[in-house]
Amino acid sequence: MFRALLLEKTADDVTCRVVDLDDDRLPDGNVTIAVDYSTLNYKDALAITNTSPIVRAWPMVPGVDLAGVVEASADDRYAPGDRVVLNGWEIGETRWGGLTTHTRVDADWLVHLPDAISTRQAMAIGTAGYTAMLCVLALEEHDVSPEQGPVVVTGAAGGVGSVAIAILSGLGHEVHAVTGRADEQGDYLRALGAAEIIDRATLTDPPRPLGRATWSGGIDAVGGTILANVLSMTKPHGCVAACGLVQSMDLPTSVAPFILRGVALAGVNSVYEPVERRRQAWSRLASDLDPDRLESMIGEIGLTDVTDVAPSFLDGSVKGRIVVDVRR
Ligand SMILES: NC(=O)c1ccc[n+]([C@@H]2O[C@H](COP(=O)([O-])OP(=O)(O)OC[C@H]3O[C@@H](n4cnc5c(N)ncnc54)[C@H](OP(=O)(O)O)[C@@H]3O)[C@@H](O)[C@H]2O)c1
C-alpha cells in the first residue's frame, strides 16, 4: 500500500483527499521511489484548487516535484538507495506527481541529488528554486555581472523570488526586491539579501517606452505591467529572465527596450529542460544557495494539510517555500 493525495473529477466537481492505494495503482515507470518530501508551487495550488486546467488526466496525484530514495530500478543509472530529485516533466499534470509516499517514474526524468542537498532541502528548493537557478544561469549567459549595477527580482516574497534573491545576493549582486508586502515581508527579504525593497505599486502603471536605466538585469515571476516596467528600466545590453505570470499573461511593452538598448528577454521553462541543464542547475544550487537562507524560507506541512494550505497561493499570502512531509 502507499498513501497519496488524489484529485478525482466527478460530474460537477473535483475532489481532493488523502487515500491509501494498493501497489498495483503505482504508475508505469522503470524506477520505484520512496518519496521523502514534496512541495507546493503556484502551479500545484492551481491544480489542487481546480482554478486552472493544469491537470489533463484523471484521477491525478498532484505535485510537480518530488525528492526521495530509489527503492528499485530497472535502469542501470539508478540503484536502490540513490537520492534523487524530479522536477516537472508533466508529473502532477498528465502523470502522477509527487504528493505521495511512493511512485514509479521514468529514469530519464531523474537527477541524482548533490551530496550537499538533503531531500528536504531539495523540496524547499523545488521547481520554484530550480527555476530561479535557471534564470540566474540565463542572466550569466547574457553577461549580467555584479559590476554592472543592481539587479531586480519581482514576486520577491514568493517561491521563485525568495530563492532568486538568496542566490543573486550570494553571488555578490545588489538585489532590488519588488513586493506587494513591503511592510510585512521587508525584514524577511532583507535577511535573504535584498539591498532595497520596492513597492510593486510603483511598477503597475503602463511603462514609458524607455524608463530610467536602473537595473543590469532581472528575474521576473509575475509578467504584465511589472515585467513591462522592468524591461523599460533595464540598462543597455542587460537581460531579464521571465518565468511567471502571477500578475498577468500579457506583456504591454514596445520594442524600444530591445532595439534602442539591446535589452534581452530570456524566457525560462523548467518543465522540459534537458537532463544536463538540470544537473548544472542542481550543482549550482548546491554551491551557490546559502542553506541558512534556504531554511528561513521554509514552511513545513504534512500531506493532510495540503488542501487547506493550497488556496493561500492564490491570494498571494504565502511566504517563501512550502515543504510537504508526505509521511504525515
Ligand atoms: N516557467 C517555469 O518553468 C516556472 C517555474 C516555476 C514557477 N513558475 C511561475 O512563476 C510564478 C511564481 O511562482 P512561485 O512559485 O514563486 O509563486 P508564489 O510562491 O505564489 O509567489 C508569487 C509571488 O508573486 C507576487 N504576487 C502575487 N500576486 C501578485 C500580483 N497580482 N501582481 C504582482 N505580483 C504578485 C507575490 O510576491 P510579493 O508578495 O512579494 O509581491 C507572491 O508571493 C508563477 O506564475 C509560476 O507558475 C514558472
The ligand as an ORCA input file, in Angstrom:
! r2SCAN-3c Opt
* xyz 0 1
  N       8.473     28.897    -16.220
  C       8.636     27.963    -15.281
  O       9.228     26.905    -15.527
  C       8.130     28.210    -13.924
  C       8.617     27.509    -12.820
  C       8.202     27.858    -11.531
  C       7.251     28.860    -11.378
  N       6.750     29.473    -12.477
  C       5.766     30.540    -12.351
  O       6.360     31.605    -11.631
  C       5.330     32.289    -10.926
  C       5.723     32.396     -9.463
  O       5.780     31.099     -8.887
  P       6.042     30.965     -7.334
  O       6.129     29.507     -7.046
  O       7.135     31.864     -6.931
  O       4.647     31.535     -6.762
  P       4.354     32.130     -5.327
  O       5.197     31.468     -4.300
  O       2.882     32.113     -5.172
  O       4.886     33.634     -5.410
  C       4.332     34.575     -6.288
  C       4.586     35.959     -5.722
  O       4.138     36.917     -6.675
  C       3.702     38.083     -6.005
  N       2.332     38.385     -6.447
  C       1.177     37.775     -6.047
  N       0.122     38.313     -6.681
  C       0.626     39.288     -7.486
  C       0.048     40.213     -8.388
  N      -1.270     40.243     -8.601
  N       0.852     41.066     -9.038
  C       2.176     41.040     -8.853
  N       2.807     40.196     -8.017
  C       2.027     39.332     -7.331
  C       3.759     37.780     -4.511
  O       5.002     38.280     -4.022
  P       5.045     39.635     -3.172
  O       4.045     39.469     -2.065
  O       6.444     39.742     -2.706
  O       4.645     40.742     -4.121
  C       3.792     36.273     -4.454
  O       4.408     35.805     -3.303
  C       4.058     31.531    -11.210
  O       3.383     32.120    -12.304
  C       4.542     30.162    -11.582
  O       3.615     29.435    -12.355
  C       7.177     29.162    -13.733
*
